[in-house]
Amino acid sequence: MSKENIVDLVGLIDLNYKGFVKDTNAFVKQWYEILYQYDFEDVNKRLHECMAMEQFQYQPPTLDYLIRDLRKIQDKVDFTKPVYWCSICNRCFNDKQVYQKHFDRCSSVRYILKQTKKYCGKELDKRSLYTMPDEEFELRYQKLLLFIHEKTDRNWEKECIEHILKPPSAEVAKSFISNMKI
């Protein structure tokens, strides 16, 4: 779950329980520490169910109550169906498209962490890179690629970055990969 999803949940609570949310940023930060591990649809559904219950007419459910019967995202894999395994972080998925999107982000995050440490001497927060909105992540990733393209002295790395920024035809990509010497 992303921070934007949590902002939506906190907004729903604030709308239905006037005066309960005093500091939205602190509330979002605290909930994010736990909820990033859960699926937004599951938590949102559970919150709506709780809000319909009589015991929560004047006060929202606690976070622990809200997630007590929910499964974390990584625990939602059905091993009786086809499973796709991420070789980078060891997470499993049943949906191939979800896996592919995750794998693309996961490999990009790994590259960002390695290159930021190499070129800037900084360590970034891995979790924030995974939960960052796609548009923001893509923008930052491209900025880093341009920075590395400018700084690197390895021609093959420059060419790889050029192919990421402007994907070549299938023939050119195949030729590049077959001739690549690292």
C-alpha positions in Angstrom: 0.0 0.0 0.0 1.3 3.4 -0.8 1.3 6.6 1.3 -1.4 8.0 -1.1 -3.6 5.1 -0.2 -3.1 5.7 3.5 -3.9 9.4 3.0 -7.2 8.3 1.4 -8.0 6.1 4.4 -7.1 8.8 6.9 -9.3 11.2 4.8 -12.2 8.8 5.1 -11.7 8.6 8.9 -11.4 12.4 9.2 -14.6 12.8 7.1 -16.6 10.4 9.2 -15.1 11.0 12.7 -14.9 14.8 13.1 -12.0 15.9 15.3 -10.5 12.5 15.6 -7.5 13.2 13.3 -5.5 16.0 14.9 -2.3 15.7 12.8 -2.8 14.1 9.4 0.9 13.8 8.7 1.6 12.0 12.0 -1.4 9.8 11.5 -0.3 8.8 7.9 3.3 8.2 9.1 2.2 5.9 11.9 -0.2 4.0 9.8 2.3 3.6 7.0 4.7 1.9 9.3 2.3 -1.0 9.5 0.0 -0.7 6.4 2.6 -0.7 3.7 2.5 -4.5 4.1 -1.2 -4.8 3.3 -3.4 -4.5 0.2 -5.3 -1.2 0.0 -8.5 -2.9 -1.2 -8.5 -5.3 1.8 -7.9 -2.5 4.4 -10.4 -0.1 2.7 -13.1 -2.9 2.7 -12.4 -3.7 6.3 -12.6 0.0 7.3 -15.9 0.3 5.7 -17.2 -2.9 7.4 -16.0 -1.5 10.7 -17.6 1.9 10.2 -20.9 0.1 9.6 -20.7 -1.6 13.0 -22.5 -0.1 15.9 -19.4 -0.1 18.1 -17.6 2.2 15.7 -20.3 4.8 15.3 -18.4 7.4 17.4 -14.8 6.3 17.3 -12.9 4.6 14.5 -11.4 1.1 14.9 -7.8 0.9 16.1 -5.2 0.0 13.5 -4.6 -3.4 15.3 -8.4 -4.1 15.1 -8.5 -3.1 11.5 -5.8 -5.5 10.3 -6.3 -8.4 12.8 -7.9 -10.7 10.2 -6.1 -9.4 7.1 -3.3 -11.2 5.4 -0.1 -9.3 4.4 0.5 -9.0 0.7 3.4 -11.5 0.8 1.2 -14.1 2.5 -1.5 -14.0 -0.2 0.2 -16.3 -2.6 -1.8 -19.4 -3.6 0.7 -22.2 -4.3 -1.9 -24.4 -6.0 -1.8 -21.9 -8.9 1.2 -20.9 -11.0 3.7 -18.9 -9.0 6.1 -16.3 -10.3 9.2 -15.7 -8.1 11.2 -12.5 -7.9 14.9 -13.6 -7.9 15.8 -10.2 -6.4 13.7 -10.0 -3.3 12.3 -13.5 -3.1 8.6 -12.5 -3.2 6.1 -14.7 -4.9 3.1 -13.7 -7.1 0.2 -15.5 -8.7 -0.5 -12.8 -11.3 2.1 -12.6 -14.1 1.4 -8.9 -14.8 1.7 -8.0 -11.2 5.0 -10.0 -11.0 6.4 -8.3 -14.1 5.5 -4.8 -12.8 7.1 -5.7 -9.5 10.2 -7.2 -11.1 10.7 -4.1 -13.2 10.5 -1.9 -10.1 12.6 -4.3 -8.0 15.5 -4.4 -10.5 15.3 -0.6 -10.9 15.4 -0.1 -7.1 18.4 -2.4 -6.9 20.2 -0.4 -9.6 19.3 2.9 -8.0 20.6 1.9 -4.6 23.9 0.6 -6.0 24.5 3.5 -8.3 23.5 6.2 -5.7 25.9 4.7 -3.3 28.7 4.5 -5.9 28.3 7.9 -7.4 26.9 10.0 -4.5 28.1 8.1 -1.5 24.5 8.0 -0.1 22.2 5.2 1.0 18.6 5.6 0.1 15.5 4.2 1.9 14.6 1.1 -0.1 11.0 1.0 1.1 10.3 4.6 0.0 11.5 3.6 -3.5 9.1 0.7 -3.6 6.1 2.6 -2.4 6.8 5.8 -4.4 4.1 6.6 -7.0 5.0 5.3 -10.4 5.2 8.7 -12.1 7.6 10.1 -9.4 9.7 7.0 -9.4 10.0 7.1 -13.2 11.0 10.7 -13.1 13.7 10.2 -10.5 15.0 7.0 -12.2 15.4 8.9 -15.5 17.2 11.7 -13.7 19.6 9.2 -12.2 20.2 7.5 -15.5 21.0 10.9 -17.1 23.4 11.6 -14.3 25.1 8.2 -14.6 25.3 8.6 -18.4 27.2 11.8 -17.9 29.6 10.5 -15.2 30.4 7.0 -16.3 33.5 6.2 -18.4 32.2 2.8 -19.5 30.9 2.9 -23.1 28.7 -0.2 -22.7 27.0 1.4 -19.7 26.3 4.6 -21.6 24.9 2.6 -24.5 22.7 0.6 -22.1 21.3 3.8 -20.6 20.7 5.2 -24.0 18.7 2.0 -24.8 16.7 2.4 -21.6 15.9 6.1 -22.3 15.2 5.5 -26.0 14.4 1.8 -26.6 15.9 0.6 -29.9 14.3 -1.7 -32.4 14.4 -5.4 -31.6 17.2 -6.0 -34.1 19.4 -3.3 -32.7 18.8 -4.5 -29.1 19.6 -8.1 -30.1 22.8 -7.1 -31.8 23.8 -5.0 -28.8 23.2 -7.8 -26.3 25.0 -10.4 -28.4 28.1 -8.1 -28.8 28.1 -6.8 -25.2 31.3 -7.4 -23.3 31.2 -6.4 -19.6 
